[in-house]
Amino acid sequence: STPAARALGLARALAAGALVKRGDALEALAGVRHVVFDKTGTLTRGEPAVVALFGAPETLALAAALEAGSEHPLGRAIVAHAAMPAEPPADFIAEPGGGVRGTIAGTPVRVGHGEWLAAAGFAVPAYDAPPGATLVYVAHGERVVGAIALADPLRPEAADVLAQLRSLGLGVTLLTGDAAEAANAVAWQLGISDVRSRATPAGKLDALRDLRARHGAVLMVGDGLNDAPALAAADVGVAVARGGADLAVVTADAVLAGDLTALPGLVVLARRTVAVIHTNFRLSALYNAIAIPLAVAGLVGPLVAAVLMPLSSLAVMASALRLAKETP
């Protein structure tokens, strides 16, 4: 009753642009009540660009030199804007949810969130960033020398996908490590009322536990290294593949091919698959409830029984094959 429906459901999901790694993940997806989205690279394109510079002239060069080996979209955007070849420092260290640090020309350099630098004892100046931009601060030695403002446009399909998810009765939360200003700007454009910003990887786990207690089963959608723990901890984790096999793709239960378009259809397909499984159970139970008493009473001969026995399996397979016509 179950494997045939699962196999067909997984095949239909793959045809629609979603790789679901396990049949039980598809079943779990049918039961989610709330969807949690990361921001950068998930609801946005993941292609941020530098829109403003603040502070000392060397701010951009220091940040680019440190971020030369970074995999974070903001780090790559800084390096691209600087357009200067550089090798990452040998002592480069990334602190998820905070920033990166290393040594440039013998002097410690840090690039990251203002709160992260403030927690390390730095005095963080206030800069007037453009609306919706994320500020990345640069510390050289013992002081913050400037900041870089980056903005990331929304994915073109994001608003439509969220509208479809809401029509399916699902709540939506934006959970990001970015600043409140940048998170709120994205949330306002997409009509998301529940916004949780400045979340570290550990903070995202706490948020998931809270949302699960409030709403029930939770689906987490993310794309980056910082999202991997949350993807693993959610009832179902879905990664948005940007090319390459990063930790988010490895950790998630399902992977979307490049954008969010397939997500609402995947939820509908999961619900449909579970409905077919339940129908198959009912068919099997009804068939056996009728046929077994007749056989025990001697009303079914061996030849008839040999013909009737596979009919139950054929009925279940015919029921499962309805999924082959599903178009998520």
Residue pairs with C-beta under 8 A, 6 or more apart in sequence:
1 277
1 280
1 281
1 283
1 284
1 316
2 23
2 277
2 280
3 23
4 280
4 316
4 317
4 320
4 321
5 273
5 276
5 277
5 280
5 319
5 320
5 323
6 23
6 26
6 27
6 273
6 277
7 23
8 273
8 320
8 321
8 323
8 324
9 20
9 23
9 26
9 269
9 270
9 272
9 273
9 276
9 323
9 326
10 20
10 23
10 26
11 324
12 269
12 323
12 324
12 326
12 327
12 328
13 19
13 20
13 26
13 254
13 262
13 266
13 269
13 328
14 20
16 262
16 265
16 266
16 269
16 327
16 328
17 256
17 257
17 258
17 261
17 262
18 238
18 254
18 255
18 256
18 257
18 262
18 263
18 265
18 266
18 328
19 254
19 255
19 257
20 26
20 29
20 253
20 254
20 266
21 252
21 253
21 254
21 255
22 253
25 236
25 253
25 254
26 269
26 270
26 273
27 270
27 273
27 274
27 277
28 217
28 235
28 236
28 253
29 219
29 236
29 253
29 254
29 266
29 267
29 270
30 267
30 270
30 271
30 273
30 274
31 216
31 217
31 235
31 274
32 170
32 216
32 217
32 218
32 219
32 235
32 236
32 267
33 169
33 170
33 171
33 215
33 216
33 217
33 218
34 170
34 171
34 172
34 173
34 211
34 212
34 214
34 215
34 216
34 217
34 218
34 219
35 165
35 170
35 171
35 172
35 173
35 218
35 219
35 221
36 172
36 173
36 174
36 175
36 207
36 208
36 211
36 218
36 219
36 220
36 221
36 230
36 234
37 43
37 172
37 173
37 174
37 175
37 192
37 221
37 222
38 175
38 176
38 220
38 221
38 222
38 223
38 224
38 226
38 227
38 230
39 152
39 174
39 176
39 178
39 182
39 183
39 186
40 46
40 48
40 73
40 74
40 134
40 152
40 176
40 178
40 223
40 224
41 73
41 222
41 223
41 224
41 240
41 242
42 155
42 221
42 222
42 223
42 227
42 240
42 260
43 154
43 155
43 158
43 174
43 186
43 190
43 260
44 152
44 153
44 154
44 155
44 158
44 186
45 152
45 153
45 154
45 155
46 73
46 152
46 223
46 242
47 73
47 77
47 152
47 153
48 73
48 74
48 77
48 134
48 150
48 151
48 152
49 77
49 81
49 150
49 151
49 152
50 60
50 77
50 78
50 81
50 148
50 149
50 150
51 130
51 133
51 149
51 150
51 151
52 129
52 130
52 133
52 148
52 149
53 59
53 60
53 146
53 147
53 148
53 149
54 127
54 146
54 147
54 148
54 149
55 125
55 127
55 138
55 144
55 145
55 146
55 147
56 140
56 145
56 146
58 140
58 145
58 146
59 138
59 145
59 146
59 147
59 148
60 78
60 81
60 82
60 148
61 82
61 84
62 104
62 109
62 111
62 138
62 140
62 145
63 78
63 82
63 111
63 136
63 138
63 148
64 78
64 79
64 81
64 82
64 84
64 86
65 84
65 86
65 89
65 104
65 109
66 88
66 89
66 92
66 100
66 101
66 102
66 104
66 109
66 110
66 111
67 75
67 76
67 78
67 79
67 88
67 100
67 111
68 79
68 86
68 87
68 88
69 87
69 88
69 92
70 76
70 79
70 88
70 94
70 100
71 225
71 246
72 94
72 100
72 224
72 225
73 152
73 224
74 134
74 136
74 150
75 100
75 111
77 150
78 111
78 136
78 148
78 150
79 86
88 102
89 102
89 103
89 104
89 109
90 102
90 103
91 102
91 103
92 100
92 101
92 102
93 100
93 101
93 102
94 100
95 101
95 112
95 116
96 200
96 201
96 225
96 226
97 113
97 116
97 177
97 199
97 200
97 201
97 202
97 203
97 226
98 112
98 113
98 116
98 200
99 110
99 111
99 112
99 113
99 116
99 117
99 136
100 110
100 111
100 112
101 108
101 109
101 110
101 111
101 112
102 108
102 109
103 109
104 140
107 140
107 141
108 139
108 140
108 141
109 138
109 139
109 140
110 116
110 117
110 120
110 122
110 137
110 138
110 139
111 136
111 137
111 138
111 139
112 136
112 137
113 136
113 137
113 177
113 179
113 198
114 124
114 135
114 137
114 147
114 179
115 198
117 124
117 137
117 139
117 144
118 124
122 139
122 142
122 143
122 144
123 143
123 144
124 137
124 144
125 144
125 147
127 135
127 147
127 149
129 135
129 147
129 149
129 181
130 149
130 151
131 181
131 185
132 151
132 181
132 182
132 185
132 186
133 149
133 150
133 151
133 181
133 182
134 149
134 150
134 151
134 152
134 178
134 179
134 181
134 182
135 147
135 148
135 149
135 179
136 147
136 148
136 149
136 150
137 144
137 146
137 147
138 144
138 145
138 146
138 147
138 148
139 145
151 182
154 186
154 189
154 190
155 259
155 260
157 259
157 260
157 261
158 190
158 260
159 189
159 190
159 191
161 260
161 261
161 263
161 264
162 172
162 190
162 191
162 192
164 264
165 172
165 263
165 264
165 267
166 172
168 264
168 267
168 268
170 219
170 267
171 194
171 215
172 192
172 194
173 192
173 194
173 195
173 196
173 207
173 211
174 183
174 186
174 187
174 190
174 192
174 194
174 195
174 196
175 196
175 199
175 204
175 207
175 208
175 230
176 182
176 183
176 196
176 197
176 199
177 197
177 198
177 199
177 200
177 204
177 226
178 197
178 198
179 197
179 198
180 195
180 197
180 198
182 197
183 195
183 196
183 197
184 195
184 197
186 192
187 193
187 195
196 203
196 207
199 207
201 226
201 228
201 229
201 230
202 229
204 226
204 227
204 229
204 230
205 229
205 230
205 233
208 218
208 220
208 230
208 233
208 234
211 218
212 218
212 235
217 235
217 236
218 234
218 235
218 236
219 234
219 235
219 236
219 237
219 238
219 267
220 227
220 230
220 231
220 233
220 234
220 236
220 237
220 238
221 238
221 239
221 240
221 260
221 263
222 228
222 230
222 231
222 237
222 238
222 239
222 240
222 248
222 252
223 239
223 240
223 241
223 242
223 248
224 246
224 248
225 246
225 247
225 248
227 239
227 248
228 247
228 248
228 250
228 251
229 251
230 237
231 237
231 238
231 239
231 248
231 251
231 252
231 253
232 251
236 253
236 254
237 251
237 252
237 253
237 254
238 252
238 253
238 254
238 255
238 256
238 263
238 266
239 248
239 249
239 251
239 252
239 254
239 255
239 256
240 255
240 256
240 258
240 259
240 260
241 249
241 255
241 256
241 257
241 258
242 258
249 255
254 266
256 262
256 263
256 266
262 328
265 327
265 328
266 328
268 328
269 323
269 326
269 328
272 323
272 326
273 323
276 319
276 320
276 322
276 323
279 319
280 316
280 319
280 320
283 312
283 315
283 316
283 319
284 312
284 316
287 311
287 312
287 315
288 312
291 300
291 308
291 312
294 300
295 305
300 308
